[in-house]
Amino acid sequence: MRADDVDALLVIFSDPQVMVSFDGVLFDRSQMERWVQRNLNHQKQFGYGLFSVMDRTNGWLIGDCGLEHMEIDGTRETELGYDFRSDYWNQGLATEAALAVRDFAFQRLKLPHLISLIRQSNIPSCRVAAKIGMRQSAEVIRYGKLYWVYKIDA
């Protein structure tokens, strides 16, 4: 991901269909800039973060998928996350990207396990997690919202 991906990512994060899983709160440009900068800081600190996902046929940025370190209930975790443009849903692209990131995490980074935090209303994301071998392992409350924790060991 690069700083100049803000406008393309804003297409995703200002889409009501995408953001329904985030209580329908749409990003504005300044929120998107902060979100991208947070990821760039993560990349600088750890050497990886969320990757921009590009459509090979036209070069458009159509999503993000990658890894983010976070603390869950006092434990350091690495989350595999993904967000895609709604006009690219149901084509297997989130699963393809998540598989590539999972394999990168285990084979190159030698991480012991990954989690995905998924809001309970986001059934399509649960299906992607299951397709890459993750299983629901817990529930957590984060920022006052209930999430399923999906997990996979290396």
MODELLER restraints for C-alpha pairs under 7 A, 6 or more apart:
rsr = mdl.restraints
at = mdl.atoms
rsr.add(forms.Gaussian(group=physical.xy_distance, feature=features.Distance(at['CA:1:A'], at['CA:50:A']), mean=6.60, stdev=0.5))
rsr.add(forms.Gaussian(group=physical.xy_distance, feature=features.Distance(at['CA:1:A'], at['CA:51:A']), mean=5.06, stdev=0.5))
rsr.add(forms.Gaussian(group=physical.xy_distance, feature=features.Distance(at['CA:1:A'], at['CA:52:A']), mean=4.93, stdev=0.5))
rsr.add(forms.Gaussian(group=physical.xy_distance, feature=features.Distance(at['CA:3:A'], at['CA:36:A']), mean=6.51, stdev=0.5))
rsr.add(forms.Gaussian(group=physical.xy_distance, feature=features.Distance(at['CA:6:A'], at['CA:32:A']), mean=6.22, stdev=0.5))
rsr.add(forms.Gaussian(group=physical.xy_distance, feature=features.Distance(at['CA:6:A'], at['CA:33:A']), mean=6.04, stdev=0.5))
rsr.add(forms.Gaussian(group=physical.xy_distance, feature=features.Distance(at['CA:6:A'], at['CA:36:A']), mean=6.72, stdev=0.5))
rsr.add(forms.Gaussian(group=physical.xy_distance, feature=features.Distance(at['CA:8:A'], at['CA:61:A']), mean=6.03, stdev=0.5))
rsr.add(forms.Gaussian(group=physical.xy_distance, feature=features.Distance(at['CA:10:A'], at['CA:29:A']), mean=6.82, stdev=0.5))
rsr.add(forms.Gaussian(group=physical.xy_distance, feature=features.Distance(at['CA:10:A'], at['CA:32:A']), mean=6.23, stdev=0.5))
rsr.add(forms.Gaussian(group=physical.xy_distance, feature=features.Distance(at['CA:12:A'], at['CA:18:A']), mean=6.68, stdev=0.5))
rsr.add(forms.Gaussian(group=physical.xy_distance, feature=features.Distance(at['CA:12:A'], at['CA:84:A']), mean=6.49, stdev=0.5))
rsr.add(forms.Gaussian(group=physical.xy_distance, feature=features.Distance(at['CA:12:A'], at['CA:85:A']), mean=5.01, stdev=0.5))
rsr.add(forms.Gaussian(group=physical.xy_distance, feature=features.Distance(at['CA:13:A'], at['CA:19:A']), mean=6.43, stdev=0.5))
rsr.add(forms.Gaussian(group=physical.xy_distance, feature=features.Distance(at['CA:13:A'], at['CA:26:A']), mean=6.10, stdev=0.5))
rsr.add(forms.Gaussian(group=physical.xy_distance, feature=features.Distance(at['CA:13:A'], at['CA:27:A']), mean=5.55, stdev=0.5))
rsr.add(forms.Gaussian(group=physical.xy_distance, feature=features.Distance(at['CA:14:A'], at['CA:26:A']), mean=4.62, stdev=0.5))
rsr.add(forms.Gaussian(group=physical.xy_distance, feature=features.Distance(at['CA:14:A'], at['CA:27:A']), mean=5.21, stdev=0.5))
rsr.add(forms.Gaussian(group=physical.xy_distance, feature=features.Distance(at['CA:14:A'], at['CA:28:A']), mean=7.00, stdev=0.5))
rsr.add(forms.Gaussian(group=physical.xy_distance, feature=features.Distance(at['CA:15:A'], at['CA:26:A']), mean=6.88, stdev=0.5))
rsr.add(forms.Gaussian(group=physical.xy_distance, feature=features.Distance(at['CA:16:A'], at['CA:24:A']), mean=6.00, stdev=0.5))
rsr.add(forms.Gaussian(group=physical.xy_distance, feature=features.Distance(at['CA:16:A'], at['CA:26:A']), mean=6.77, stdev=0.5))
rsr.add(forms.Gaussian(group=physical.xy_distance, feature=features.Distance(at['CA:17:A'], at['CA:86:A']), mean=6.60, stdev=0.5))
rsr.add(forms.Gaussian(group=physical.xy_distance, feature=features.Distance(at['CA:18:A'], at['CA:86:A']), mean=6.22, stdev=0.5))
rsr.add(forms.Gaussian(group=physical.xy_distance, feature=features.Distance(at['CA:19:A'], at['CA:25:A']), mean=6.20, stdev=0.5))
rsr.add(forms.Gaussian(group=physical.xy_distance, feature=features.Distance(at['CA:19:A'], at['CA:26:A']), mean=6.31, stdev=0.5))
rsr.add(forms.Gaussian(group=physical.xy_distance, feature=features.Distance(at['CA:21:A'], at['CA:119:A']), mean=6.54, stdev=0.5))
rsr.add(forms.Gaussian(group=physical.xy_distance, feature=features.Distance(at['CA:21:A'], at['CA:121:A']), mean=6.49, stdev=0.5))
rsr.add(forms.Gaussian(group=physical.xy_distance, feature=features.Distance(at['CA:21:A'], at['CA:122:A']), mean=5.83, stdev=0.5))
rsr.add(forms.Gaussian(group=physical.xy_distance, feature=features.Distance(at['CA:39:A'], at['CA:49:A']), mean=6.19, stdev=0.5))
rsr.add(forms.Gaussian(group=physical.xy_distance, feature=features.Distance(at['CA:39:A'], at['CA:50:A']), mean=6.57, stdev=0.5))
rsr.add(forms.Gaussian(group=physical.xy_distance, feature=features.Distance(at['CA:42:A'], at['CA:49:A']), mean=5.97, stdev=0.5))
rsr.add(forms.Gaussian(group=physical.xy_distance, feature=features.Distance(at['CA:43:A'], at['CA:49:A']), mean=4.97, stdev=0.5))
rsr.add(forms.Gaussian(group=physical.xy_distance, feature=features.Distance(at['CA:49:A'], at['CA:66:A']), mean=5.54, stdev=0.5))
rsr.add(forms.Gaussian(group=physical.xy_distance, feature=features.Distance(at['CA:49:A'], at['CA:67:A']), mean=4.83, stdev=0.5))
rsr.add(forms.Gaussian(group=physical.xy_distance, feature=features.Distance(at['CA:49:A'], at['CA:68:A']), mean=5.56, stdev=0.5))
rsr.add(forms.Gaussian(group=physical.xy_distance, feature=features.Distance(at['CA:50:A'], at['CA:64:A']), mean=6.08, stdev=0.5))
rsr.add(forms.Gaussian(group=physical.xy_distance, feature=features.Distance(at['CA:50:A'], at['CA:65:A']), mean=5.28, stdev=0.5))
rsr.add(forms.Gaussian(group=physical.xy_distance, feature=features.Distance(at['CA:50:A'], at['CA:66:A']), mean=3.88, stdev=0.5))
rsr.add(forms.Gaussian(group=physical.xy_distance, feature=features.Distance(at['CA:50:A'], at['CA:67:A']), mean=5.59, stdev=0.5))
rsr.add(forms.Gaussian(group=physical.xy_distance, feature=features.Distance(at['CA:51:A'], at['CA:64:A']), mean=5.44, stdev=0.5))
rsr.add(forms.Gaussian(group=physical.xy_distance, feature=features.Distance(at['CA:51:A'], at['CA:65:A']), mean=5.34, stdev=0.5))
rsr.add(forms.Gaussian(group=physical.xy_distance, feature=features.Distance(at['CA:51:A'], at['CA:66:A']), mean=5.41, stdev=0.5))
rsr.add(forms.Gaussian(group=physical.xy_distance, feature=features.Distance(at['CA:52:A'], at['CA:61:A']), mean=6.51, stdev=0.5))
rsr.add(forms.Gaussian(group=physical.xy_distance, feature=features.Distance(at['CA:52:A'], at['CA:63:A']), mean=5.99, stdev=0.5))
rsr.add(forms.Gaussian(group=physical.xy_distance, feature=features.Distance(at['CA:52:A'], at['CA:64:A']), mean=4.52, stdev=0.5))
rsr.add(forms.Gaussian(group=physical.xy_distance, feature=features.Distance(at['CA:52:A'], at['CA:65:A']), mean=6.65, stdev=0.5))
rsr.add(forms.Gaussian(group=physical.xy_distance, feature=features.Distance(at['CA:53:A'], at['CA:61:A']), mean=5.72, stdev=0.5))
rsr.add(forms.Gaussian(group=physical.xy_distance, feature=features.Distance(at['CA:53:A'], at['CA:62:A']), mean=5.76, stdev=0.5))
rsr.add(forms.Gaussian(group=physical.xy_distance, feature=features.Distance(at['CA:53:A'], at['CA:63:A']), mean=4.91, stdev=0.5))
rsr.add(forms.Gaussian(group=physical.xy_distance, feature=features.Distance(at['CA:53:A'], at['CA:64:A']), mean=5.18, stdev=0.5))
rsr.add(forms.Gaussian(group=physical.xy_distance, feature=features.Distance(at['CA:53:A'], at['CA:65:A']), mean=6.80, stdev=0.5))
rsr.add(forms.Gaussian(group=physical.xy_distance, feature=features.Distance(at['CA:54:A'], at['CA:60:A']), mean=5.47, stdev=0.5))
rsr.add(forms.Gaussian(group=physical.xy_distance, feature=features.Distance(at['CA:54:A'], at['CA:61:A']), mean=4.40, stdev=0.5))
rsr.add(forms.Gaussian(group=physical.xy_distance, feature=features.Distance(at['CA:54:A'], at['CA:62:A']), mean=5.59, stdev=0.5))
rsr.add(forms.Gaussian(group=physical.xy_distance, feature=features.Distance(at['CA:55:A'], at['CA:61:A']), mean=6.37, stdev=0.5))
rsr.add(forms.Gaussian(group=physical.xy_distance, feature=features.Distance(at['CA:55:A'], at['CA:62:A']), mean=6.36, stdev=0.5))
rsr.add(forms.Gaussian(group=physical.xy_distance, feature=features.Distance(at['CA:62:A'], at['CA:84:A']), mean=5.82, stdev=0.5))
rsr.add(forms.Gaussian(group=physical.xy_distance, feature=features.Distance(at['CA:62:A'], at['CA:85:A']), mean=5.47, stdev=0.5))
rsr.add(forms.Gaussian(group=physical.xy_distance, feature=features.Distance(at['CA:63:A'], at['CA:83:A']), mean=5.40, stdev=0.5))
rsr.add(forms.Gaussian(group=physical.xy_distance, feature=features.Distance(at['CA:63:A'], at['CA:84:A']), mean=4.04, stdev=0.5))
rsr.add(forms.Gaussian(group=physical.xy_distance, feature=features.Distance(at['CA:63:A'], at['CA:85:A']), mean=5.98, stdev=0.5))
rsr.add(forms.Gaussian(group=physical.xy_distance, feature=features.Distance(at['CA:64:A'], at['CA:82:A']), mean=5.46, stdev=0.5))
rsr.add(forms.Gaussian(group=physical.xy_distance, feature=features.Distance(at['CA:64:A'], at['CA:83:A']), mean=5.37, stdev=0.5))
rsr.add(forms.Gaussian(group=physical.xy_distance, feature=features.Distance(at['CA:64:A'], at['CA:84:A']), mean=6.47, stdev=0.5))
rsr.add(forms.Gaussian(group=physical.xy_distance, feature=features.Distance(at['CA:65:A'], at['CA:81:A']), mean=5.58, stdev=0.5))
rsr.add(forms.Gaussian(group=physical.xy_distance, feature=features.Distance(at['CA:65:A'], at['CA:82:A']), mean=4.16, stdev=0.5))
rsr.add(forms.Gaussian(group=physical.xy_distance, feature=features.Distance(at['CA:65:A'], at['CA:83:A']), mean=6.58, stdev=0.5))
rsr.add(forms.Gaussian(group=physical.xy_distance, feature=features.Distance(at['CA:65:A'], at['CA:97:A']), mean=6.39, stdev=0.5))
rsr.add(forms.Gaussian(group=physical.xy_distance, feature=features.Distance(at['CA:65:A'], at['CA:98:A']), mean=6.54, stdev=0.5))
rsr.add(forms.Gaussian(group=physical.xy_distance, feature=features.Distance(at['CA:66:A'], at['CA:80:A']), mean=5.55, stdev=0.5))
rsr.add(forms.Gaussian(group=physical.xy_distance, feature=features.Distance(at['CA:66:A'], at['CA:81:A']), mean=5.65, stdev=0.5))
rsr.add(forms.Gaussian(group=physical.xy_distance, feature=features.Distance(at['CA:66:A'], at['CA:82:A']), mean=6.66, stdev=0.5))
rsr.add(forms.Gaussian(group=physical.xy_distance, feature=features.Distance(at['CA:66:A'], at['CA:101:A']), mean=5.95, stdev=0.5))
rsr.add(forms.Gaussian(group=physical.xy_distance, feature=features.Distance(at['CA:67:A'], at['CA:78:A']), mean=6.32, stdev=0.5))
rsr.add(forms.Gaussian(group=physical.xy_distance, feature=features.Distance(at['CA:67:A'], at['CA:79:A']), mean=5.43, stdev=0.5))
rsr.add(forms.Gaussian(group=physical.xy_distance, feature=features.Distance(at['CA:67:A'], at['CA:80:A']), mean=4.72, stdev=0.5))
rsr.add(forms.Gaussian(group=physical.xy_distance, feature=features.Distance(at['CA:67:A'], at['CA:81:A']), mean=6.35, stdev=0.5))
rsr.add(forms.Gaussian(group=physical.xy_distance, feature=features.Distance(at['CA:68:A'], at['CA:78:A']), mean=5.49, stdev=0.5))
rsr.add(forms.Gaussian(group=physical.xy_distance, feature=features.Distance(at['CA:68:A'], at['CA:79:A']), mean=5.19, stdev=0.5))
rsr.add(forms.Gaussian(group=physical.xy_distance, feature=features.Distance(at['CA:68:A'], at['CA:80:A']), mean=6.73, stdev=0.5))
rsr.add(forms.Gaussian(group=physical.xy_distance, feature=features.Distance(at['CA:69:A'], at['CA:77:A']), mean=5.74, stdev=0.5))
rsr.add(forms.Gaussian(group=physical.xy_distance, feature=features.Distance(at['CA:69:A'], at['CA:78:A']), mean=4.44, stdev=0.5))
rsr.add(forms.Gaussian(group=physical.xy_distance, feature=features.Distance(at['CA:69:A'], at['CA:79:A']), mean=6.26, stdev=0.5))
rsr.add(forms.Gaussian(group=physical.xy_distance, feature=features.Distance(at['CA:70:A'], at['CA:76:A']), mean=5.79, stdev=0.5))
rsr.add(forms.Gaussian(group=physical.xy_distance, feature=features.Distance(at['CA:70:A'], at['CA:77:A']), mean=5.43, stdev=0.5))
rsr.add(forms.Gaussian(group=physical.xy_distance, feature=features.Distance(at['CA:70:A'], at['CA:78:A']), mean=6.24, stdev=0.5))
rsr.add(forms.Gaussian(group=physical.xy_distance, feature=features.Distance(at['CA:71:A'], at['CA:77:A']), mean=5.86, stdev=0.5))
rsr.add(forms.Gaussian(group=physical.xy_distance, feature=features.Distance(at['CA:78:A'], at['CA:114:A']), mean=5.51, stdev=0.5))
rsr.add(forms.Gaussian(group=physical.xy_distance, feature=features.Distance(at['CA:78:A'], at['CA:115:A']), mean=6.27, stdev=0.5))
rsr.add(forms.Gaussian(group=physical.xy_distance, feature=features.Distance(at['CA:79:A'], at['CA:114:A']), mean=5.75, stdev=0.5))
rsr.add(forms.Gaussian(group=physical.xy_distance, feature=features.Distance(at['CA:79:A'], at['CA:115:A']), mean=4.78, stdev=0.5))
rsr.add(forms.Gaussian(group=physical.xy_distance, feature=features.Distance(at['CA:79:A'], at['CA:116:A']), mean=5.12, stdev=0.5))
rsr.add(forms.Gaussian(group=physical.xy_distance, feature=features.Distance(at['CA:80:A'], at['CA:114:A']), mean=6.42, stdev=0.5))
rsr.add(forms.Gaussian(group=physical.xy_distance, feature=features.Distance(at['CA:80:A'], at['CA:115:A']), mean=6.10, stdev=0.5))
rsr.add(forms.Gaussian(group=physical.xy_distance, feature=features.Distance(at['CA:80:A'], at['CA:116:A']), mean=5.32, stdev=0.5))
rsr.add(forms.Gaussian(group=physical.xy_distance, feature=features.Distance(at['CA:81:A'], at['CA:116:A']), mean=6.20, stdev=0.5))
rsr.add(forms.Gaussian(group=physical.xy_distance, feature=features.Distance(at['CA:82:A'], at['CA:94:A']), mean=6.80, stdev=0.5))
rsr.add(forms.Gaussian(group=physical.xy_distance, feature=features.Distance(at['CA:94:A'], at['CA:128:A']), mean=6.83, stdev=0.5))
rsr.add(forms.Gaussian(group=physical.xy_distance, feature=features.Distance(at['CA:95:A'], at['CA:128:A']), mean=5.37, stdev=0.5))
rsr.add(forms.Gaussian(group=physical.xy_distance, feature=features.Distance(at['CA:95:A'], at['CA:131:A']), mean=6.92, stdev=0.5))
rsr.add(forms.Gaussian(group=physical.xy_distance, feature=features.Distance(at['CA:95:A'], at['CA:132:A']), mean=6.88, stdev=0.5))
rsr.add(forms.Gaussian(group=physical.xy_distance, feature=features.Distance(at['CA:99:A'], at['CA:132:A']), mean=5.84, stdev=0.5))
rsr.add(forms.Gaussian(group=physical.xy_distance, feature=features.Distance(at['CA:105:A'], at['CA:111:A']), mean=5.73, stdev=0.5))
rsr.add(forms.Gaussian(group=physical.xy_distance, feature=features.Distance(at['CA:106:A'], at['CA:154:A']), mean=5.68, stdev=0.5))
rsr.add(forms.Gaussian(group=physical.xy_distance, feature=features.Distance(at['CA:112:A'], at['CA:153:A']), mean=6.02, stdev=0.5))
rsr.add(forms.Gaussian(group=physical.xy_distance, feature=features.Distance(at['CA:112:A'], at['CA:154:A']), mean=5.28, stdev=0.5))
rsr.add(forms.Gaussian(group=physical.xy_distance, feature=features.Distance(at['CA:113:A'], at['CA:152:A']), mean=5.54, stdev=0.5))
rsr.add(forms.Gaussian(group=physical.xy_distance, feature=features.Distance(at['CA:113:A'], at['CA:153:A']), mean=4.13, stdev=0.5))
rsr.add(forms.Gaussian(group=physical.xy_distance, feature=features.Distance(at['CA:113:A'], at['CA:154:A']), mean=5.32, stdev=0.5))
rsr.add(forms.Gaussian(group=physical.xy_distance, feature=features.Distance(at['CA:114:A'], at['CA:151:A']), mean=5.67, stdev=0.5))
rsr.add(forms.Gaussian(group=physical.xy_distance, feature=features.Distance(at['CA:114:A'], at['CA:152:A']), mean=5.50, stdev=0.5))
rsr.add(forms.Gaussian(group=physical.xy_distance, feature=features.Distance(at['CA:114:A'], at['CA:153:A']), mean=6.57, stdev=0.5))
rsr.add(forms.Gaussian(group=physical.xy_distance, feature=features.Distance(at['CA:115:A'], at['CA:149:A']), mean=6.43, stdev=0.5))
rsr.add(forms.Gaussian(group=physical.xy_distance, feature=features.Distance(at['CA:115:A'], at['CA:150:A']), mean=5.35, stdev=0.5))
rsr.add(forms.Gaussian(group=physical.xy_distance, feature=features.Distance(at['CA:115:A'], at['CA:151:A']), mean=4.31, stdev=0.5))
rsr.add(forms.Gaussian(group=physical.xy_distance, feature=features.Distance(at['CA:115:A'], at['CA:152:A']), mean=6.53, stdev=0.5))
rsr.add(forms.Gaussian(group=physical.xy_distance, feature=features.Distance(at['CA:116:A'], at['CA:149:A']), mean=5.78, stdev=0.5))
rsr.add(forms.Gaussian(group=physical.xy_distance, feature=features.Distance(at['CA:116:A'], at['CA:150:A']), mean=5.06, stdev=0.5))
rsr.add(forms.Gaussian(group=physical.xy_distance, feature=features.Distance(at['CA:116:A'], at['CA:151:A']), mean=6.48, stdev=0.5))
rsr.add(forms.Gaussian(group=physical.xy_distance, feature=features.Distance(at['CA:117:A'], at['CA:147:A']), mean=5.87, stdev=0.5))
rsr.add(forms.Gaussian(group=physical.xy_distance, feature=features.Distance(at['CA:117:A'], at['CA:148:A']), mean=5.81, stdev=0.5))
rsr.add(forms.Gaussian(group=physical.xy_distance, feature=features.Distance(at['CA:117:A'], at['CA:149:A']), mean=4.89, stdev=0.5))
rsr.add(forms.Gaussian(group=physical.xy_distance, feature=features.Distance(at['CA:117:A'], at['CA:150:A']), mean=6.48, stdev=0.5))
rsr.add(forms.Gaussian(group=physical.xy_distance, feature=features.Distance(at['CA:118:A'], at['CA:125:A']), mean=6.82, stdev=0.5))
rsr.add(forms.Gaussian(group=physical.xy_distance, feature=features.Distance(at['CA:118:A'], at['CA:126:A']), mean=6.84, stdev=0.5))
rsr.add(forms.Gaussian(group=physical.xy_distance, feature=features.Distance(at['CA:118:A'], at['CA:147:A']), mean=5.27, stdev=0.5))
rsr.add(forms.Gaussian(group=physical.xy_distance, feature=features.Distance(at['CA:118:A'], at['CA:148:A']), mean=5.22, stdev=0.5))
rsr.add(forms.Gaussian(group=physical.xy_distance, feature=features.Distance(at['CA:118:A'], at['CA:149:A']), mean=6.51, stdev=0.5))
rsr.add(forms.Gaussian(group=physical.xy_distance, feature=features.Distance(at['CA:119:A'], at['CA:146:A']), mean=6.43, stdev=0.5))
rsr.add(forms.Gaussian(group=physical.xy_distance, feature=features.Distance(at['CA:119:A'], at['CA:147:A']), mean=4.51, stdev=0.5))
rsr.add(forms.Gaussian(group=physical.xy_distance, feature=features.Distance(at['CA:119:A'], at['CA:148:A']), mean=6.18, stdev=0.5))
rsr.add(forms.Gaussian(group=physical.xy_distance, feature=features.Distance(at['CA:120:A'], at['CA:146:A']), mean=6.93, stdev=0.5))
rsr.add(forms.Gaussian(group=physical.xy_distance, feature=features.Distance(at['CA:120:A'], at['CA:147:A']), mean=5.81, stdev=0.5))
rsr.add(forms.Gaussian(group=physical.xy_distance, feature=features.Distance(at['CA:120:A'], at['CA:148:A']), mean=6.13, stdev=0.5))
rsr.add(forms.Gaussian(group=physical.xy_distance, feature=features.Distance(at['CA:129:A'], at['CA:150:A']), mean=6.92, stdev=0.5))
rsr.add(forms.Gaussian(group=physical.xy_distance, feature=features.Distance(at['CA:133:A'], at['CA:152:A']), mean=6.45, stdev=0.5))
rsr.add(forms.Gaussian(group=physical.xy_distance, feature=features.Distance(at['CA:134:A'], at['CA:150:A']), mean=5.59, stdev=0.5))
rsr.add(forms.Gaussian(group=physical.xy_distance, feature=features.Distance(at['CA:134:A'], at['CA:151:A']), mean=4.98, stdev=0.5))
rsr.add(forms.Gaussian(group=physical.xy_distance, feature=features.Distance(at['CA:134:A'], at['CA:152:A']), mean=4.72, stdev=0.5))
rsr.add(forms.Gaussian(group=physical.xy_distance, feature=features.Distance(at['CA:135:A'], at['CA:150:A']), mean=5.06, stdev=0.5))
rsr.add(forms.Gaussian(group=physical.xy_distance, feature=features.Distance(at['CA:135:A'], at['CA:151:A']), mean=5.48, stdev=0.5))
rsr.add(forms.Gaussian(group=physical.xy_distance, feature=features.Distance(at['CA:135:A'], at['CA:152:A']), mean=6.66, stdev=0.5))
rsr.add(forms.Gaussian(group=physical.xy_distance, feature=features.Distance(at['CA:136:A'], at['CA:148:A']), mean=6.62, stdev=0.5))
rsr.add(forms.Gaussian(group=physical.xy_distance, feature=features.Distance(at['CA:136:A'], at['CA:149:A']), mean=5.69, stdev=0.5))
rsr.add(forms.Gaussian(group=physical.xy_distance, feature=features.Distance(at['CA:136:A'], at['CA:150:A']), mean=4.18, stdev=0.5))
rsr.add(forms.Gaussian(group=physical.xy_distance, feature=features.Distance(at['CA:136:A'], at['CA:151:A']), mean=6.35, stdev=0.5))
rsr.add(forms.Gaussian(group=physical.xy_distance, feature=features.Distance(at['CA:137:A'], at['CA:149:A']), mean=5.69, stdev=0.5))
rsr.add(forms.Gaussian(group=physical.xy_distance, feature=features.Distance(at['CA:137:A'], at['CA:150:A']), mean=5.60, stdev=0.5))
rsr.add(forms.Gaussian(group=physical.xy_distance, feature=features.Distance(at['CA:137:A'], at['CA:151:A']), mean=6.22, stdev=0.5))
rsr.add(forms.Gaussian(group=physical.xy_distance, feature=features.Distance(at['CA:138:A'], at['CA:148:A']), mean=6.01, stdev=0.5))
rsr.add(forms.Gaussian(group=physical.xy_distance, feature=features.Distance(at['CA:138:A'], at['CA:149:A']), mean=5.04, stdev=0.5))
rsr.add(forms.Gaussian(group=physical.xy_distance, feature=features.Distance(at['CA:139:A'], at['CA:146:A']), mean=6.86, stdev=0.5))
rsr.add(forms.Gaussian(group=physical.xy_distance, feature=features.Distance(at['CA:139:A'], at['CA:147:A']), mean=5.57, stdev=0.5))
rsr.add(forms.Gaussian(group=physical.xy_distance, feature=features.Distance(at['CA:139:A'], at['CA:148:A']), mean=4.55, stdev=0.5))
rsr.add(forms.Gaussian(group=physical.xy_distance, feature=features.Distance(at['CA:139:A'], at['CA:149:A']), mean=5.59, stdev=0.5))
rsr.add(forms.Gaussian(group=physical.xy_distance, feature=features.Distance(at['CA:140:A'], at['CA:146:A']), mean=5.80, stdev=0.5))
rsr.add(forms.Gaussian(group=physical.xy_distance, feature=features.Distance(at['CA:140:A'], at['CA:147:A']), mean=5.32, stdev=0.5))
rsr.add(forms.Gaussian(group=physical.xy_distance, feature=features.Distance(at['CA:140:A'], at['CA:148:A']), mean=6.52, stdev=0.5))
rsr.add(forms.Gaussian(group=physical.xy_distance, feature=features.Distance(at['CA:141:A'], at['CA:147:A']), mean=6.08, stdev=0.5))
